[in-house]
Amino acid sequence: MNRSALLPWLLLLCCALACSRKLESNALGLQYEPPSGMALRTEEPGPPAVARFEGGLELRSVSGQGVPRLDSPSEDVLGAAGIPVPGKQLNATQGTLPAGPVARYEFQQGASRTLVYFLPLKDRFVLVLYSAPERDYGPGSARVERTLSTLMPTR
């Protein structure tokens, strides 16, 4: 194959790799495909390991401490991760994702809302946090929740 015929294939491969949204993080010990429009901005190895995305989405993997129980109060879970409670708790429920049992919390502070998913694992826990102004929260949180089926621990 000559160079001019190879160039379109190389460009296609580069675009496919650059357009991939899937996060595979050794630091967080997980893989996740965020919603479109919420590209990875930064990743910090921690502790705790943190991945921040556009649009108010954040993932945290917290290890080295006791893992809170699934039925722990939200302030205990957030406190174990070093996160202040983001306002008044509106609700708390439990459920299951493909990655395992989770607790789900919603908070409101002023004109902002925050969604928190807590996934306890054997030796650590993962938090998925999404914060947005009230006007953007509903559609944004629905998009985030639809992608939680892609959240998978890798260790």
Disulfide bonds with the S-S distance in Angstrom:
none
